[in-house]
Amino acid sequence: MSNTKDTGANEEKSQEQLKKEKLKPTEEEDYGYYFYPDRDTRSKVDEDKSFLSKKWEKFMRSGYSGDSGDQLKCESNVIWCKENDSQVKLMLAALKSKGCEINLGRHISCEPCRERCNGGYDPNSNQIVVCQNNTRKKDVCCSVLAHELTHAYDNCRAKVDFTDIEQVACTEIRASNFTHCSIATSMMNGEASPWNYKEAHQLCVKNKALHSVLLVRNVTMDEAATVVDKVFDKCYADLEPVGRIPRKYTRDAYLSFVEGRTHGYFDKDS
């Protein structure tokens, strides 16, 4: 019996290793690692170069000086979100309930990123990247964490194959559904009114997911849109573990947090 279990475990590890090998960035497909210079294996500096030349190359690649003050501010914001943001607390509890407890030091990393990027999820290391140079405000940091924790949750419960563009589109739809697309933002952008909120929200989620897919995969706009449309209805309707679409400036996120206790996401003593 033990030999059978060991064989099954080894096969699962081999499959995970194969997925990681497939996700290594190449010139044809960077899987979004371009936005995280410290993780882009294509642009590693030579070990023989001097310390100063390495620092200069890192600055030139990322457009960022590496100020440690930003990192400390980012880490402080992450801790604040963990302790105070209802949606972040719910996602952390849900991950723990699935056997994928998040350790801040191991699974969340504040790093310098290129422009236009606030954060990301690295499935190879099972880490969430918070872009310390682009995410300086607490509310933005919490939104990034809630979004990326959704990817971590999906990977925990469903073993997402991030080389499969349909699965990538699905987890991006879910993460966008839980964050970013508030009615207040849509109304400010002229995309929605109180009378067409549902349609506008769905359009916002589609657009956000489409944008994310384009950032992490080398596909055309039409190819990405086709994939997002194909999986949209199923993935948009999947509200686990939040249970609702959390509207900004409402008690939705708090209510989801409270209801999470009845769904078994929290320990009795927490």
PEQUI-V517754 format. One record per pair of residues at least 4 apart in sequence whose ideal C-beta (glycine too) atoms are under 7 Angstrom apart, sorted by the first residue. I is the first residue (numbers start at 1). J is the second residue. Records with the same first field share a line. If there is no record, write none. Layout:
I = J, J
This chain:
1 = 5
2 = 6
3 = 7
4 = 8
5 = 9
6 = 10
7 = 11
8 = 12
9 = 13
10 = 14
11 = 15
12 = 16
13 = 17
14 = 18
15 = 19
16 = 20
17 = 21
18 = 22
19 = 23, 161, 163
20 = 124
22 = 163
23 = 31, 123, 124, 162, 163
24 = 41
25 = 30, 31, 33, 40, 41, 42
28 = 218
29 = 218
30 = 34
31 = 216
32 = 120, 215, 216
33 = 39, 40
34 = 40, 114
35 = 113, 114, 117, 120
36 = 40, 111, 113, 120, 129
37 = 43, 58, 61, 62, 112, 114
38 = 111
39 = 122
43 = 61
45 = 49, 54, 57
49 = 53, 54
50 = 54
51 = 55
52 = 56
53 = 57
54 = 58
55 = 59
56 = 60
57 = 61
58 = 62, 66
59 = 64, 65, 66
62 = 112, 113, 114
63 = 114, 115
64 = 112, 133
66 = 112
68 = 72
69 = 73
70 = 74, 132, 133
71 = 75, 110, 132
72 = 76
73 = 77, 136
74 = 78, 110, 130, 132, 135, 141
75 = 79, 110
76 = 80
77 = 81, 138, 141
78 = 82, 104, 108, 110, 130, 141, 145
79 = 83
80 = 84, 138
81 = 85, 88, 138, 141, 142, 145
82 = 88, 92, 104
85 = 89, 142
86 = 90, 253, 254, 257
87 = 91, 146, 246, 253
88 = 92, 142, 145, 146, 149
89 = 93, 257
90 = 94, 241, 242, 256, 257, 260, 265
91 = 95, 146, 149, 150, 153
92 = 96, 102, 149
93 = 97, 260, 265, 266
94 = 98, 153, 241, 260, 265
95 = 100, 101, 102, 149, 152, 153, 156
96 = 101
97 = 264, 265
98 = 156, 157
100 = 156
102 = 107
103 = 107
104 = 108
107 = 126, 127, 128
108 = 127, 128, 130
109 = 127, 129
110 = 130, 132
111 = 129, 131, 132
112 = 132, 133
113 = 117, 131, 133, 134
117 = 131, 134
118 = 131, 134, 135, 140, 144
119 = 128, 129, 130, 131, 135, 144, 148
120 = 129, 148
121 = 128, 148, 151, 152
122 = 127, 129
123 = 155, 162
128 = 145, 148, 149, 152
130 = 135, 141, 144, 145
131 = 135
135 = 140, 141, 144
137 = 141
138 = 142
139 = 143
140 = 144
141 = 145
142 = 146
143 = 147, 179, 180
144 = 148
145 = 149
146 = 150, 178, 179
147 = 175, 179
148 = 152
149 = 153
150 = 154, 171, 174, 175, 178
151 = 155, 171, 175
152 = 156
153 = 157, 241
154 = 158, 160, 171, 174
155 = 159, 160
160 = 167, 171
161 = 167
162 = 168
164 = 168
165 = 169, 213, 217, 219, 227
166 = 170, 227, 230, 231
167 = 171
168 = 172, 213, 216, 217
169 = 173, 209, 213, 227, 228, 231
170 = 174, 231, 235
171 = 175
172 = 176, 209, 212, 213
173 = 177, 205, 209, 228, 231, 232, 235, 236
174 = 178, 235, 238
175 = 179
176 = 180, 181, 205, 208, 209
177 = 205, 236, 245
178 = 242, 246
180 = 208
181 = 185, 186, 201, 204, 205, 208
182 = 186, 247, 248
183 = 187, 192, 197, 247
184 = 188, 248, 249
185 = 189
186 = 191, 192, 200, 201, 204
187 = 192, 193
191 = 200, 203, 204
192 = 196, 197, 200
196 = 200
197 = 201
198 = 202
199 = 203
200 = 204
201 = 205
202 = 206, 236
203 = 207
204 = 208
205 = 209, 236
206 = 210, 228, 232
207 = 211
208 = 212
209 = 213, 228
210 = 214, 224, 225, 228
211 = 215
212 = 216
213 = 217, 224, 227, 228
214 = 221, 224
219 = 223, 224
220 = 224
221 = 225
222 = 226
223 = 227
224 = 228
225 = 229
226 = 230
227 = 231
228 = 232
231 = 235
232 = 236
233 = 237
234 = 238
239 = 243, 244
241 = 260, 263, 265
242 = 246, 256
243 = 256, 259
244 = 252, 256
246 = 252, 253, 256
247 = 252
251 = 255
252 = 256
253 = 257
254 = 258
255 = 259
256 = 260
259 = 263
260 = 265, 266
261 = 266
266 = 270
